[in-house]
Amino acid sequence: MSQVELMLGAKRSIPIPPGIEGSRRAPRDGGITLAGPAPGTETSPDIDVEKRLQEAFERGWSVTVWNDPVNLMDYVVYVFKTVLKMNEQDASRHMLEVHHQGKSVVARETKEKAELLVHRLRGFGLNATMESA
């Protein structure tokens, strides 16, 4: 088993597990750097990272609130005004849509923002989901 010396005030050595001796080297500053991909990892050339990031940040995610027999209408209006920053009229309209039709799409946001809204709505006890529009 090979040893790598580190500069930590006094010279100390740490063991390197067998099989990866050639993939690490000690730089001049005493730290350890990887000379290639970490053992057991692979790169996938068929994933377009920029396209996936663009899709995630497009406003193509719908937040839907579903009807339930538990929450009172006034409370749902209050939650819409608090979480979604709706005015009284829009909050009441969406509440009635949830009540009569069983669901209402209350927001169309980026993926990250939609996840946050769903989490906050669920925190207030409403049944909310998100889906790609």
MIZA-386245 format. One record per residue: residue number from 1; residue in three letters; x, y, z of N, C-alpha, C in turn. Coordinates in steps of 0.1 Angstrom, whole numbers, plus 5000, padded with zeros to 4 digits. Layout:
+-----+------+------+------+------+-------+-------+-------+------+------+------+
!  nr ! rest ! n.c1 ! n.c2 ! n.c3 ! ca.c1 ! ca.c2 ! ca.c3 ! c.c1 ! c.c2 ! c.c3 !
+-----+------+------+------+------+-------+-------+-------+------+------+------+
! NUM !  ALA !    X !    Y !    Z !     X !     Y !     Z !    X !    Y !    Z !
...
+-----+------+------+------+------+-------+-------+-------+------+------+------+
***
This chain:
+-----+------+------+------+------+-------+-------+-------+------+------+------+
!  nr ! rest ! n.c1 ! n.c2 ! n.c3 ! ca.c1 ! ca.c2 ! ca.c3 ! c.c1 ! c.c2 ! c.c3 !
+-----+------+------+------+------+-------+-------+-------+------+------+------+
!   1 !  MET ! 5009 ! 4988 ! 5000 !  5000 !  5000 !  5000 ! 5009 ! 5012 ! 5000 !
!   2 !  SER ! 5006 ! 5022 ! 4992 !  5014 !  5034 !  4991 ! 5010 ! 5044 ! 5001 !
!   3 !  GLN ! 5019 ! 5054 ! 5004 !  5016 !  5064 !  5014 ! 5017 ! 5078 ! 5007 !
!   4 !  VAL ! 5009 ! 5087 ! 5011 !  5010 !  5101 !  5006 ! 5013 ! 5110 ! 5018 !
!   5 !  GLU ! 5023 ! 5118 ! 5016 !  5027 !  5127 !  5027 ! 5020 ! 5140 ! 5026 !
!   6 !  LEU ! 5014 ! 5145 ! 5037 !  5007 !  5157 !  5038 ! 5015 ! 5167 ! 5046 !
!   7 !  MET ! 5015 ! 5180 ! 5043 !  5021 !  5190 !  5051 ! 5011 ! 5196 ! 5060 !
!   8 !  LEU ! 5012 ! 5191 ! 5073 !  5002 !  5196 !  5083 ! 5010 ! 5201 ! 5095 !
!   9 !  GLY ! 5020 ! 5210 ! 5093 !  5029 !  5214 !  5104 ! 5040 ! 5204 ! 5105 !
!  10 !  ALA ! 5037 ! 5192 ! 5109 !  5047 !  5181 !  5109 ! 5043 ! 5171 ! 5098 !
!  11 !  LYS ! 5053 ! 5164 ! 5094 !  5050 !  5154 !  5083 ! 5043 ! 5142 ! 5089 !
!  12 !  ARG ! 5031 ! 5139 ! 5082 !  5023 !  5128 !  5086 ! 5020 ! 5121 ! 5073 !
!  13 !  SER ! 5016 ! 5108 ! 5074 !  5013 !  5101 !  5062 ! 4999 ! 5094 ! 5064 !
!  14 !  ILE ! 4992 ! 5093 ! 5054 !  4979 !  5086 !  5054 ! 4979 ! 5075 ! 5044 !
!  15 !  PRO ! 4973 ! 5063 ! 5047 !  4973 !  5052 !  5037 ! 4962 ! 5055 ! 5026 !
!  16 !  ILE ! 4966 ! 5051 ! 5014 !  4957 !  5052 !  5003 ! 4952 ! 5038 ! 5000 !
!  17 !  PRO ! 4938 ! 5036 ! 4999 !  4933 !  5022 !  4996 ! 4939 ! 5016 ! 4983 !
!  18 !  PRO ! 4940 ! 5003 ! 4982 !  4946 !  4997 !  4970 ! 4936 ! 5000 ! 4958 !
!  19 !  GLY ! 4942 ! 5001 ! 4947 !  4934 !  5002 !  4935 ! 4933 ! 5016 ! 4930 !
!  20 !  ILE ! 4936 ! 5026 ! 4938 !  4934 !  5040 !  4934 ! 4947 ! 5048 ! 4935 !
!  21 !  GLU ! 4958 ! 5041 ! 4937 !  4971 !  5048 !  4939 ! 4974 ! 5057 ! 4928 !
!  22 !  GLY ! 4972 ! 5054 ! 4915 !  4975 !  5062 !  4904 ! 4966 ! 5074 ! 4901 !
!  23 !  SER ! 4954 ! 5074 ! 4908 !  4944 !  5084 !  4905 ! 4946 ! 5097 ! 4914 !
!  24 !  ARG ! 4954 ! 5096 ! 4924 !  4956 !  5107 !  4933 ! 4971 ! 5111 ! 4933 !
!  25 !  ARG ! 4973 ! 5124 ! 4935 !  4987 !  5128 !  4936 ! 4987 ! 5140 ! 4946 !
!  26 !  ALA ! 4998 ! 5142 ! 4953 !  4999 !  5152 !  4963 ! 5004 ! 5165 ! 4956 !
!  27 !  PRO ! 4997 ! 5176 ! 4956 !  5002 !  5188 !  4950 ! 5012 ! 5195 ! 4959 !
!  28 !  ARG ! 5018 ! 5206 ! 4955 !  5028 !  5213 !  4962 ! 5023 ! 5219 ! 4976 !
!  29 !  ASP ! 5010 ! 5222 ! 4976 !  5005 !  5229 !  4988 ! 5001 ! 5219 ! 4998 !
!  30 !  GLY ! 5002 ! 5206 ! 4996 !  5000 !  5196 !  5006 ! 4986 ! 5189 ! 5006 !
!  31 !  GLY ! 4976 ! 5195 ! 4998 !  4963 !  5189 !  4997 ! 4963 ! 5178 ! 4987 !
!  32 !  ILE ! 4952 ! 5171 ! 4987 !  4950 !  5159 !  4977 ! 4940 ! 5164 ! 4966 !
!  33 !  THR ! 4944 ! 5161 ! 4954 !  4935 !  5165 !  4943 ! 4933 ! 5152 ! 4935 !
!  34 !  LEU ! 4922 ! 5152 ! 4928 !  4919 !  5140 !  4919 ! 4924 ! 5143 ! 4905 !
!  35 !  ALA ! 4931 ! 5133 ! 4900 !  4936 !  5134 !  4886 ! 4927 ! 5130 ! 4876 !
!  36 !  GLY ! 4915 ! 5126 ! 4879 !  4905 !  5121 !  4869 ! 4892 ! 5119 ! 4877 !
!  37 !  PRO ! 4882 ! 5112 ! 4870 !  4869 !  5110 !  4877 ! 4871 ! 5101 ! 4889 !
!  38 !  ALA ! 4863 ! 5103 ! 4899 !  4864 !  5095 !  4911 ! 4861 ! 5081 ! 4908 !
!  39 !  PRO ! 4867 ! 5072 ! 4915 !  4864 !  5057 !  4912 ! 4849 ! 5054 ! 4914 !
!  40 !  GLY ! 4844 ! 5046 ! 4905 !  4830 !  5042 !  4905 ! 4820 ! 5052 ! 4899 !
!  41 !  THR ! 4825 ! 5063 ! 4893 !  4816 !  5072 !  4887 ! 4818 ! 5072 ! 4872 !
!  42 !  GLU ! 4807 ! 5075 ! 4865 !  4808 !  5076 !  4850 ! 4802 ! 5089 ! 4846 !
!  43 !  THR ! 4806 ! 5093 ! 4834 !  4800 !  5105 !  4828 ! 4791 ! 5100 ! 4817 !
!  44 !  SER ! 4780 ! 5108 ! 4815 !  4770 !  5104 !  4806 ! 4769 ! 5116 ! 4795 !
!  45 !  PRO ! 4775 ! 5113 ! 4783 !  4775 !  5124 !  4773 ! 4761 ! 5127 ! 4767 !
!  46 !  ASP ! 4751 ! 5119 ! 4769 !  4739 !  5121 !  4762 ! 4729 ! 5130 ! 4770 !
!  47 !  ILE ! 4733 ! 5135 ! 4782 !  4725 !  5144 !  4790 ! 4729 ! 5158 ! 4786 !
!  48 !  ASP ! 4720 ! 5166 ! 4782 !  4722 !  5180 !  4779 ! 4719 ! 5189 ! 4791 !
!  49 !  VAL ! 4729 ! 5192 ! 4799 !  4727 !  5199 !  4811 ! 4720 ! 5213 ! 4809 !
!  50 !  GLU ! 4725 ! 5220 ! 4799 !  4719 !  5233 !  4797 ! 4704 ! 5233 ! 4794 !
!  51 !  LYS ! 4700 ! 5223 ! 4786 !  4686 !  5221 !  4782 ! 4678 ! 5218 ! 4794 !
!  52 !  ARG ! 4683 ! 5209 ! 4803 !  4676 !  5205 !  4815 ! 4674 ! 5217 ! 4825 !
!  53 !  LEU ! 4685 ! 5225 ! 4826 !  4684 !  5237 !  4834 ! 4674 ! 5247 ! 4829 !
!  54 !  GLN ! 4674 ! 5249 ! 4816 !  4664 !  5258 !  4809 ! 4650 ! 5253 ! 4812 !
!  55 !  GLU ! 4647 ! 5240 ! 4810 !  4634 !  5235 !  4813 ! 4630 ! 5237 ! 4827 !
!  56 !  ALA ! 4639 ! 5235 ! 4837 !  4636 !  5236 !  4851 ! 4632 ! 5251 ! 4854 !
!  57 !  PHE ! 4639 ! 5261 ! 4847 !  4636 !  5275 !  4851 ! 4626 ! 5281 ! 4842 !
!  58 !  GLU ! 4620 ! 5274 ! 4833 !  4609 !  5280 !  4825 ! 4596 ! 5280 ! 4834 !
!  59 !  ARG ! 4587 ! 5289 ! 4832 !  4575 !  5289 !  4840 ! 4565 ! 5279 ! 4834 !
!  60 !  GLY ! 4569 ! 5267 ! 4834 !  4561 !  5256 !  4829 ! 4556 ! 5246 ! 4839 !
!  61 !  TRP ! 4555 ! 5250 ! 4852 !  4551 !  5241 !  4863 ! 4538 ! 5247 ! 4869 !
!  62 !  SER ! 4527 ! 5239 ! 4869 !  4515 !  5243 !  4875 ! 4513 ! 5238 ! 4889 !
!  63 !  VAL ! 4508 ! 5247 ! 4898 !  4505 !  5243 !  4911 ! 4490 ! 5242 ! 4912 !
!  64 !  THR ! 4485 ! 5230 ! 4916 !  4471 !  5227 !  4917 ! 4467 ! 5224 ! 4931 !
!  65 !  VAL ! 4456 ! 5231 ! 4936 !  4451 !  5228 !  4949 ! 4438 ! 5220 ! 4947 !
!  66 !  TRP ! 4437 ! 5209 ! 4955 !  4426 !  5200 !  4954 ! 4416 ! 5202 ! 4965 !
!  67 !  ASN ! 4403 ! 5198 ! 4962 !  4393 !  5200 !  4972 ! 4395 ! 5189 ! 4983 !
!  68 !  ASP ! 4391 ! 5193 ! 4995 !  4391 !  5184 !  5007 ! 4379 ! 5187 ! 5016 !
!  69 !  PRO ! 4374 ! 5178 ! 5023 !  4362 !  5180 !  5032 ! 4366 ! 5186 ! 5045 !
!  70 !  VAL ! 4378 ! 5190 ! 5047 !  4383 !  5194 !  5061 ! 4383 ! 5209 ! 5062 !
!  71 !  ASN ! 4390 ! 5216 ! 5053 !  4392 !  5231 !  5054 ! 4380 ! 5239 ! 5051 !
!  72 !  LEU ! 4378 ! 5249 ! 5059 !  4367 !  5259 !  5057 ! 4370 ! 5268 ! 5045 !
!  73 !  MET ! 4360 ! 5273 ! 5038 !  4362 !  5282 !  5027 ! 4370 ! 5294 ! 5031 !
!  74 !  ASP ! 4366 ! 5301 ! 5042 !  4373 !  5313 !  5046 ! 4388 ! 5310 ! 5049 !
!  75 !  TYR ! 4391 ! 5298 ! 5054 !  4405 !  5295 !  5057 ! 4413 ! 5293 ! 5044 !
!  76 !  VAL ! 4407 ! 5287 ! 5034 !  4413 !  5285 !  5021 ! 4416 ! 5298 ! 5015 !
!  77 !  VAL ! 4407 ! 5308 ! 5016 !  4409 !  5321 !  5010 ! 4421 ! 5328 ! 5018 !
!  78 !  TYR ! 4421 ! 5326 ! 5031 !  4432 !  5332 !  5039 ! 4446 ! 5326 ! 5035 !
!  79 !  VAL ! 4446 ! 5313 ! 5032 !  4459 !  5306 !  5028 ! 4463 ! 5312 ! 5014 !
!  80 !  PHE ! 4454 ! 5313 ! 5005 !  4457 !  5318 !  4992 ! 4463 ! 5332 ! 4993 !
!  81 !  LYS ! 4457 ! 5340 ! 5001 !  4461 !  5354 !  5003 ! 4475 ! 5354 ! 5009 !
!  82 !  THR ! 4477 ! 5346 ! 5019 !  4490 !  5345 !  5026 ! 4502 ! 5339 ! 5018 !
!  83 !  VAL ! 4499 ! 5328 ! 5012 !  4510 !  5320 !  5006 ! 4512 ! 5325 ! 4991 !
!  84 !  LEU ! 4501 ! 5327 ! 4984 !  4502 !  5331 !  4970 ! 4501 ! 5346 ! 4967 !
!  85 !  LYS ! 4499 ! 5354 ! 4978 !  4498 !  5368 !  4977 ! 4487 ! 5373 ! 4967 !
!  86 !  MET ! 4476 ! 5366 ! 4968 !  4464 !  5369 !  4960 ! 4456 ! 5380 ! 4967 !
!  87 !  ASN ! 4449 ! 5388 ! 4959 !  4439 !  5397 !  4965 ! 4427 ! 5389 ! 4969 !
!  88 !  GLU ! 4418 ! 5396 ! 4976 !  4406 !  5389 !  4981 ! 4397 ! 5383 ! 4970 !
!  89 !  GLN ! 4396 ! 5391 ! 4959 !  4387 !  5386 !  4948 ! 4393 ! 5374 ! 4941 !
!  90 !  ASP ! 4406 ! 5374 ! 4938 !  4412 !  5362 !  4932 ! 4412 ! 5350 ! 4941 !
!  91 !  ALA ! 4415 ! 5352 ! 4954 !  4415 !  5341 !  4963 ! 4402 ! 5335 ! 4964 !
!  92 !  SER ! 4391 ! 5343 ! 4965 !  4377 !  5338 !  4966 ! 4374 ! 5330 ! 4953 !
!  93 !  ARG ! 4378 ! 5335 ! 4941 !  4375 !  5329 !  4929 ! 4381 ! 5315 ! 4928 !
!  94 !  HIS ! 4394 ! 5314 ! 4932 !  4401 !  5301 !  4932 ! 4395 ! 5291 ! 4942 !
!  95 !  MET ! 4391 ! 5297 ! 4954 !  4385 !  5288 !  4964 ! 4372 ! 5282 ! 4959 !
!  96 !  LEU ! 4364 ! 5290 ! 4952 !  4351 !  5285 !  4947 ! 4353 ! 5275 ! 4936 !
!  97 !  GLU ! 4364 ! 5277 ! 4928 !  4367 !  5268 !  4917 ! 4371 ! 5254 ! 4924 !
!  98 !  VAL ! 4379 ! 5255 ! 4934 !  4383 !  5243 !  4941 ! 4371 ! 5236 ! 4947 !
!  99 !  HIS ! 4362 ! 5244 ! 4953 !  4350 !  5238 !  4959 ! 4340 ! 5232 ! 4949 !
! 100 !  HIS ! 4338 ! 5238 ! 4938 !  4328 !  5233 !  4928 ! 4334 ! 5224 ! 4918 !
! 101 !  GLN ! 4346 ! 5226 ! 4914 !  4352 !  5217 !  4903 ! 4362 ! 5207 ! 4909 !
! 102 !  GLY ! 4365 ! 5208 ! 4921 !  4374 !  5198 !  4927 ! 4389 ! 5202 ! 4927 !
! 103 !  LYS ! 4392 ! 5211 ! 4919 !  4406 !  5216 !  4919 ! 4407 ! 5229 ! 4912 !
! 104 !  SER ! 4419 ! 5236 ! 4914 !  4421 !  5249 !  4908 ! 4436 ! 5250 ! 4906 !
! 105 !  VAL ! 4440 ! 5254 ! 4894 !  4454 !  5258 !  4892 ! 4456 ! 5272 ! 4897 !
! 106 !  VAL ! 4464 ! 5273 ! 4908 !  4465 !  5286 !  4914 ! 4478 ! 5293 ! 4911 !
! 107 !  ALA ! 4488 ! 5286 ! 4904 !  4500 !  5293 !  4900 ! 4507 ! 5285 ! 4889 !
! 108 !  ARG ! 4514 ! 5293 ! 4881 !  4523 !  5287 !  4871 ! 4537 ! 5293 ! 4872 !
! 109 !  GLU ! 4546 ! 5285 ! 4877 !  4559 !  5290 !  4881 ! 4571 ! 5282 ! 4876 !
! 110 !  THR ! 4583 ! 5286 ! 4880 !  4594 !  5277 !  4877 ! 4593 ! 5265 ! 4886 !
! 111 !  LYS ! 4601 ! 5255 ! 4883 !  4600 !  5243 !  4891 ! 4604 ! 5245 ! 4905 !
! 112 !  GLU ! 4614 ! 5253 ! 4908 !  4618 !  5255 !  4922 ! 4608 ! 5263 ! 4929 !
! 113 !  LYS ! 4602 ! 5273 ! 4923 !  4592 !  5281 !  4930 ! 4579 ! 5273 ! 4932 !
! 114 !  ALA ! 4576 ! 5264 ! 4922 !  4564 !  5256 !  4924 ! 4566 ! 5246 ! 4935 !
! 115 !  GLU ! 4577 ! 5240 ! 4936 !  4580 !  5231 !  4948 ! 4578 ! 5238 ! 4961 !
! 116 !  LEU ! 4583 ! 5251 ! 4962 !  4582 !  5259 !  4974 ! 4568 ! 5261 ! 4977 !
! 117 !  LEU ! 4560 ! 5265 ! 4967 !  4546 !  5268 !  4969 ! 4538 ! 5256 ! 4974 !
! 118 !  VAL ! 4540 ! 5245 ! 4968 !  4534 !  5232 !  4972 ! 4537 ! 5229 ! 4986 !
! 119 !  HIS ! 4550 ! 5230 ! 4990 !  4554 !  5228 !  5003 ! 4547 ! 5237 ! 5013 !
! 120 !  ARG ! 4546 ! 5250 ! 5010 !  4540 !  5259 !  5019 ! 4525 ! 5257 ! 5020 !
! 121 !  LEU ! 4518 ! 5254 ! 5009 !  4504 !  5251 !  5009 ! 4501 ! 5239 ! 5017 !
! 122 !  ARG ! 4509 ! 5228 ! 5016 !  4507 !  5216 !  5024 ! 4510 ! 5219 ! 5038 !
! 123 !  GLY ! 4519 ! 5228 ! 5041 !  4522 !  5232 !  5055 ! 4509 ! 5238 ! 5062 !
! 124 !  PHE ! 4501 ! 5245 ! 5054 !  4488 !  5251 !  5059 ! 4477 ! 5240 ! 5059 !
! 125 !  GLY ! 4480 ! 5228 ! 5054 !  4469 !  5218 !  5055 ! 4462 ! 5216 ! 5042 !
! 126 !  LEU ! 4465 ! 5223 ! 5031 !  4458 !  5221 !  5019 ! 4465 ! 5210 ! 5010 !
! 127 !  ASN ! 4457 ! 5203 ! 5002 !  4462 !  5193 !  4993 ! 4466 ! 5199 ! 4980 !
! 128 !  ALA ! 4479 ! 5201 ! 4978 !  4485 !  5207 !  4966 ! 4495 ! 5198 ! 4959 !
! 129 !  THR ! 4495 ! 5199 ! 4946 !  4504 !  5191 !  4938 ! 4510 ! 5201 ! 4927 !
! 130 !  MET ! 4520 ! 5196 ! 4921 !  4526 !  5203 !  4909 ! 4528 ! 5194 ! 4898 !
! 131 !  GLU ! 4527 ! 5199 ! 4886 !  4530 !  5191 !  4874 ! 4535 ! 5200 ! 4863 !
! 132 !  SER ! 4543 ! 5194 ! 4854 !  4548 !  5201 !  4842 ! 4536 ! 5204 ! 4833 !
! 133 !  ALA ! 4536 ! 5217 ! 4829 !  4524 !  5221 !  4821 ! 4527 ! 5218 ! 4806 !
+-----+------+------+------+------+-------+-------+-------+------+------+------+
***
